[in-house]
Amino acid sequence: MRDRASVVIVGGGVVGASIAYHLAVRGLTDVVVVERFGLASGSTGRSAGGVRQQFSTEANCRMSLLSTEKLLRFPAEVGWDPRFHQVGYLFLLSRESDWQAFQRNVELQRRLGLDVDLLSPHAAQAMVSPVVVDDLLGATFCGTDGHADPTQVCLGYATQARERGVEVLSGAAVTDISVGASGVEAVQTDAGRLSTPLVVDAAGPWAAEVAHMAGVEVPIRPYRRQLYYVEDVSMIPRSSPMVVDFASSMYFRPEGPGLLLGMTDRSEPSSFNMDTDEEFLAMLIENAVRRVPALERARVVRGWAGLYDVTPDANPVLGPVPGLRGFLMAAGFSGHGFMHSPATGQLVAEMIIDGCAHTIDVSPFSIERFTSGAPAREQTVI
Ligand SMILES: Cc1cc2nc3c(=O)[nH]c(=O)nc-3n(C[C@H](O)[C@H](O)[C@H](O)COP(=O)(O)OP(=O)(O)OC[C@H]3O[C@@H](n4cnc5c(N)ncnc54)[C@H](O)[C@@H]3O)c2cc1C
């Protein structure tokens, strides 16, 4: 293990790997990624892999537009198959307030160049016929949304970064960050000390703990999310989009011969719990069968849980920390960290190499928004 680096990235998930890759492509290769377990072992390897551009704020739409472009170019640029399938996202809307909000979102999305449709309940049912639409007010659909494989994207970025000279230190946990009068000085790991003037906190749900080591308090909290793989679902076409029943948050999408089925239990408190539980599964099935009665015949094959890294306004914390030289945050993605990882890598590389992010205005994601009182909450959260 080397004892110094120009940049140390804490976290070998898709966000850390994307940052390492984008730095290396720009010629900055004196970089170490420190990962306490293995690449993609955190939220990245437990994600549903959804990639959507339908958001309620301009900054998130732009993050998605750039990331989608980059995923399309991924095979040519990174030489790896991200397994990106643009099957679309279909949001089903049954509450008046959601329907009004989504119509406003579509205006914003179209202004930014996104091809997105407002659909009648009947038109939504024509897309996925077993879906019950009696209670719907409408739906939105974007055909260039879809899903990709988070582990593949993480490994693709990490492999290319390594080939350019970046070191990925797996099985080493960061235990402390030394800060002197002029800023960050070193990272202590359980495998040794790394002197560095620049640390990027890409530790996902553990990002607040890592920030705390540098004396930074950031409101990023872990929340459990459970996901199930079910089979015997021939009633759902293989070409089905990702379907989101927005009121209940239940969603599903094709995966191999079956479906990935998930939902958010909005009453669950923050914790690092990563167990699945029967009570949640019963609630998930109840909601899934209410929307698609034929899913009653589906067979649950397996389930797992992971963590969202959630902020109070459901937006990430991206960029420098005022008053602390040499510390950058790239976490708090609130369930959108995979889909926004390609753009995040590029933007953090711009911050480090060019002094600021210039492709997208990421000022809404600055840590200062929590004290300036001007956060704009992302409304389209699953
Ligand atoms: C069930 C589920 C479904 C999801 N679905 C979607 C989806 O459809 N679309 C989407 O965009 N996002 C989705 N997400 C969210 C997405 O998975 C995350 O936003 C994304 O993976 C975050 O990547 P990351 O690299 O920031 O974090 P992680 O992948 O969690 O990586 C952080 C890494 O930091 C390491 N680490 C932590 N502390 C230390 C330390 N002290 N020292 C060294 N290493 C450390 C951890 O081991 C971990 O590997 C989902 C998440 C879950 C759980």
The ligand as a Tripos MOL2 file, in Angstrom:
@<TRIPOS>MOLECULE
LIG
   53    58     1     0     0
SMALL
NO_CHARGES

@<TRIPOS>ATOM
      1 C1        -33.2260   -1.6670   -2.4110 C.3       1 LIG1
      2 C2        -32.5940   -0.4800   -3.1030 C.ar      1 LIG1
      3 C3        -33.0640   -0.0880   -4.3530 C.ar      1 LIG1
      4 C4        -32.4550    0.9900   -5.0010 C.ar      1 LIG1
      5 N1        -32.8980    1.3180   -6.2560 N.ar      1 LIG1
      6 C5        -32.2890    2.3330   -6.9270 C.ar      1 LIG1
      7 C6        -32.6520    2.6270   -8.2580 C.ar      1 LIG1
      8 O1        -33.5420    2.0160   -8.8230 O.2       1 LIG1
      9 N2        -31.9710    3.6150   -8.9090 N.ar      1 LIG1
     10 C7        -30.9740    4.3390   -8.2940 C.ar      1 LIG1
     11 O2        -30.4150    5.2400   -8.9050 O.2       1 LIG1
     12 N3        -30.6320    4.0820   -7.0210 N.ar      1 LIG1
     13 C8        -31.2450    3.0980   -6.3310 C.ar      1 LIG1
     14 N4        -30.8730    2.8110   -5.0640 N.ar      1 LIG1
     15 C9        -29.8750    3.6690   -4.4120 C.3       1 LIG1
     16 C10       -28.4940    3.3400   -4.9370 C.3       1 LIG1
     17 O3        -28.2390    1.9710   -4.7640 O.3       1 LIG1
     18 C11       -27.4800    4.1740   -4.1670 C.3       1 LIG1
     19 O4        -27.8520    5.5470   -4.2390 O.3       1 LIG1
     20 C12       -26.1000    4.0400   -4.7860 C.3       1 LIG1
     21 O5        -25.7300    2.6930   -4.9080 O.3       1 LIG1
     22 C13       -25.1250    4.7750   -3.8970 C.3       1 LIG1
     23 O6        -23.8250    4.4440   -4.3150 O.3       1 LIG1
     24 P1        -22.6400    4.8860   -3.3900 P.3       1 LIG1
     25 O7        -21.3920    4.5240   -4.1090 O.co2     1 LIG1
     26 O8        -22.8170    6.2980   -2.9800 O.co2     1 LIG1
     27 O9        -22.8480    4.0560   -2.0560 O.3       1 LIG1
     28 P2        -22.5160    2.5300   -1.7260 P.3       1 LIG1
     29 O10       -22.7210    1.6410   -2.8720 O.co2     1 LIG1
     30 O11       -23.2130    2.1970   -0.4590 O.co2     1 LIG1
     31 O12       -20.9580    2.5930   -1.4720 O.3       1 LIG1
     32 C14       -20.4060    3.1730   -0.3100 C.3       1 LIG1
     33 C15       -19.2450    2.3090    0.0890 C.3       1 LIG1
     34 O13       -18.5280    2.9380    1.1420 O.3       1 LIG1
     35 C16       -17.9500    1.9190    1.9120 C.3       1 LIG1
     36 N5        -17.5940    2.4850    3.2090 N.ar      1 LIG1
     37 C17       -18.4140    2.9870    4.1500 C.ar      1 LIG1
     38 N6        -17.7250    3.4200    5.2070 N.ar      1 LIG1
     39 C18       -16.4170    3.1900    4.9290 C.ar      1 LIG1
     40 C19       -15.2120    3.4170    5.6430 C.ar      1 LIG1
     41 N7        -15.1970    3.9680    6.8650 N.pl3     1 LIG1
     42 N8        -14.0500    3.0660    5.0440 N.ar      1 LIG1
     43 C20       -14.0330    2.4910    3.8080 C.ar      1 LIG1
     44 N9        -15.1450    2.2510    3.1010 N.ar      1 LIG1
     45 C21       -16.3340    2.6120    3.6490 C.ar      1 LIG1
     46 C22       -19.0450    0.8700    2.0070 C.3       1 LIG1
     47 O14       -18.5270   -0.4020    2.3100 O.3       1 LIG1
     48 C23       -19.6630    0.9430    0.6130 C.3       1 LIG1
     49 O15       -19.1820   -0.0690   -0.2520 O.3       1 LIG1
     50 C24       -31.4140    1.7270   -4.3900 C.ar      1 LIG1
     51 C25       -30.9480    1.3260   -3.1320 C.ar      1 LIG1
     52 C26       -31.5220    0.2390   -2.4950 C.ar      1 LIG1
     53 C27       -30.9940   -0.1680   -1.1560 C.3       1 LIG1
@<TRIPOS>BOND
     1     1     2 1
     2     2     3 ar
     3     2    52 ar
     4     3     4 ar
     5     4     5 ar
     6     4    50 ar
     7     5     6 ar
     8     6     7 ar
     9     6    13 1
    10     7     8 2
    11     7     9 ar
    12     9    10 ar
    13    10    11 2
    14    10    12 ar
    15    12    13 ar
    16    13    14 ar
    17    14    15 1
    18    14    50 ar
    19    15    16 1
    20    16    17 1
    21    16    18 1
    22    18    19 1
    23    18    20 1
    24    20    21 1
    25    20    22 1
    26    22    23 1
    27    23    24 1
    28    24    25 2
    29    24    26 1
    30    24    27 1
    31    27    28 1
    32    28    29 2
    33    28    30 1
    34    28    31 1
    35    31    32 1
    36    32    33 1
    37    33    34 1
    38    33    48 1
    39    34    35 1
    40    35    36 1
    41    35    46 1
    42    36    37 ar
    43    36    45 ar
    44    37    38 ar
    45    38    39 ar
    46    39    40 ar
    47    39    45 ar
    48    40    41 1
    49    40    42 ar
    50    42    43 ar
    51    43    44 ar
    52    44    45 ar
    53    46    47 1
    54    46    48 1
    55    48    49 1
    56    50    51 ar
    57    51    52 ar
    58    52    53 1
@<TRIPOS>SUBSTRUCTURE
     1 LIG1         1 GROUP 0 **** ****
